């Protein structure tokens, strides 16, 4: 009986990732087995129905790209940290993607670029951006310099910490572009800090017309600064 149980447990084991770059093209459970460092340290998720657990480990790269490139739907990435010493960390385009308990530090471009997403949920994460000269391109229209840049609809961004060292760009931007899904994102319960803000005129969060915001806090906000521009103040 013990042998039977051992075989069942073995058959249900996660797919373990011990080298990068790596492409996930089959649905299932995946786990990063150790901290991974490489010039091109990208993990690409190109299918639906995936859970990627970093299991407390990191993925560290130094290249003009992103560490995590996600397309598809019903995808969860959790429990670890990402560092790109040259460019960005995460780009995702799809439906029902969840990021939770992820720390992403980007030297340039976005720590998070949520491109054309629908019903994505980003929670209990840390995003730090703007620590070096920006590289490009990261997408078809050129480089994106904000720590968090969201282009989509009905996405939820809550209970996160965002830090930007830029002096002239908002830390978080939500935009509705022609050709992208139009709709409202919810930005709530986040801590947003720009310790190297050059002028009080810098906006910390920039939103489109129907995006909502509530209970965000701004430690060290300079006197006269505008923490949020655009959007609607939510009640939840």
N, C-alpha and C positions, 0 to 999 in steps of 0.2 A: 504494500500500500504506500509506503514511503517513497518507493521508486516511482510509482505512478504519479504522485503529487509532484515530485521533482521534475518529471518530464513535462507535466502540464505547465509548471512555472517557467521552465526553460522555453517552451513554445510561445509563451506570452511575453518574453523579454523584449525590451525596447531595441530598436536599431541604434547602435552606438556609433557616434561620429568622433573619430580620433584624428582626422586630417582635414585640412581645407586647402583649396576650395572644394566645396561639396554641393551637389545638386540633389534635392529631394524631389523625386518625380512619381513616387508611389505613396498613396495615403497610408497613415499609420502613426505609431508612437516613435519618436526619435529622442535621443538623449546625447548631449555632448559629454564625452567621457573624461575630458581633462581640459585645462586651459590651453587654447590653440593660438599659436603665433606664426604668422607668415606674411609675406609682402601682400599677396592677394589672399586675404583671409575670408572670402565671401562664402556664405551659405545661401543658396538660392532655393526657394520653395516654389515649385512649378506645378502644383496639383492642389486638390481640395482634400479636406478631412485630415489635417496634420496637426499633431501636437509636438512642439519642439521644446524640450526641457533642457536648459543649459546646466541644470543641476548645480548651481552655485559657481560655475566656471566662467571664464572669459574667452572672448574671441578678439584678437588684437591684430590689426593690419596697418599697412603703410602704403596705400595705393590710391589712385584717382578713381575711386568707385565707392560702393557702399558695402558694409559688412553683411547686412541682411537685406536680401532682395526677395520680396514676397508678392506673388500673384495667386489668384484663386479665391476660395471661400472656405469658411469653417476651419480657420487656422488659429492656433494659439501658440504664442512664444512666451516663455516665462523663465524667471529665476536665474539671472546671470548678468554679465556686463559685456559691453561692446566698446572698443576703442579703435578709431581710425586716426592715425597720426598725420594723415595727409588730407583726407577729404571727409565724406559723410558716413553716417552709420546705418540708417534704415530708410528704405523706400518700399512702400507697399501700395498695391492697387488691387482691390477686390472687395468682397462682401463678408461681413461677419468675421473680421480678423480681430483677435484680442492680443494685446501686449500687456503683460502684468509683471511687476517686480523685475523690470529691466532697467539697467543703467547704461546710457549711451553717451559717449563723449566724442565729439567731432571736431577735428582741427579746422575743417572748412566745410562749406555747404551745410546741409541740415543734419542735426542729430536725428530728426524724424521728418520725413517727407511722406505725408499721407496723400497719395495722388489718386484722385477720382474714386475715393473710397465710399462705401455705403454700409451703414450700420456697424462701423468699426468701433472698438472700445479700447481705450488706452488708459490704464489705471495703475496707480502706485509705482510709477516709474520716475527716473531722473534723467533729464536731458540737458546736456551742457554743450554749447556751440560757440563758434567764433574765436577759437584759440590760436589761429594761424591765418596765413594768407589764403584766400579762397581759390579753389581750383574749379575748372569747368571743362566740358559740360556735365551736369548731373541729370539733365532732362532736355527735352527737345527745344525748350525756350531759353536755355542757358542756365547759369548757376543760380541757386537759391541760397541766400545768406542767413536766413533766420534760423534760430535754434530749432523751432517747430513750425512747419509749414503744412497747412491742411487745405486740400482742394477736394471737396466732395460734398456729401450730404448725410444728414442724420448720424454723424459720428459723435461719439462721447469722449471727452478728454477731461478726466477728473482725478483728483487726489494725487497729482504729480508735482514734482519740483522741476522748474525750468530756470537755467542760468545761462545768460548770454553775455559775452564780453564785447559785443559790438557797440559802437558809439552812435550809430545812425539808423539802425534797423530794429523793428520791434522783435521781442523775443518770441512771441507767438503770433502767427498770421493765419487767418482763415479767409479764403477768397473763393468766389464763384466765377469761373471763367467760362466764356462761350465754348461749347464743345465738351464741357465737363458736367457731371451731375450737379444740378442746382438744388439747393436745399439748405437746411439749418443744421449747424453743429452746436453742441452744448459744451461750454468751457466753464467748469465749476470746481470749486474747492482746491485750487492749485496755488502753490507758492511760486511767485515769479520774481526773480532777482536779476538786476543788471548792474553789477558792482562797478563797471567801468563806464557807466553812462556819462557822455560828454556834456549834455545840456538837459535842462529840465523839460525841453520840448519833445524829447524822445518818448514815443508811445511804447508801453510795455506789451500790450495786447491789441492787435488790429483786427477787427471783425467786419464781415459783410452785413448787409442790411438785416437779415433774418436770423443770424446766429444769436445764441443766448449766452449770457454770462451771469454767474452768481458766486458769491462767497470766495472770490480769489483774493489773495493777500500779496502785498508788495513790500517786503522788508527793505529798509533803506531808501524808500521813495523820496527823491529830492523835493523840496518845497516848490510848488507850482507845476510839478510834472503831471502829465496826463496818463494815468495808468491804463485806461481802456478807451479806444475810439471805435465807434460804430456798434452795431449789434443792439440787442434788447436785454435789459436787466431781467433775469429770470426770477421766479419766486420759489423754486425748489432748492 
